């Protein structure tokens, strides 16, 4: 009986020591080491790829934003978020696409309405947008509904409207878009993109200086 109690006590003490050691290694030392390396070598990414303006964090380069006035460049539609009552402003409660099939009459109507709005909003006194000019990303949301980027084609489509509303020259705004266009990853992966938040921050700065 005494041997049994003694053996049980030894096993419990060994298990407790193993628990304490593993807790210290995996729960304290390892997280601190990973955090330290991330902060030292990948500070921006580890902190959410924050974008700052005027010394304040205004968003992330990885998360799209909604609610820009027509004075600014517009991002992709937030189709999946705009069709539910939980999240309509990229508040990160959830994300997702519409889940509508390609032959869905609802989706077709949404795309047609979005295209008509893009044509109307971006046509100016001296520049008329044709429906055939509207790129796909201007009228469809991404799979996550949180895409921070648009295509150079969609950015260029908005140049005349942005220039007119901000009393800038078309050449100035075209240069702004060109300067904020990122090429393909490694030169061959993916497509060129324009980060909308970064572009709008640069636009605001340009307007302030003008």
ABEGO torsion letter per residue (X at the ends): XAAAAAAAAAAAAAAAAAAAAAAAAAAAAAAAAAAAAAAAABAAAAAGGBBBBGGBBAEBAABBBBGBBAABBBBBBBAAAAABAABAAGAGABBEBAGBBAABAAAAAAAAAAAAAAAAAABBAABBBBAAABBAAAABBBAAGABABBBAAAAAAAAAAAAAAAGBBAAAAAAAAAAABBBBBGGABEBBBBBAAAAAAAAAAAAAAX
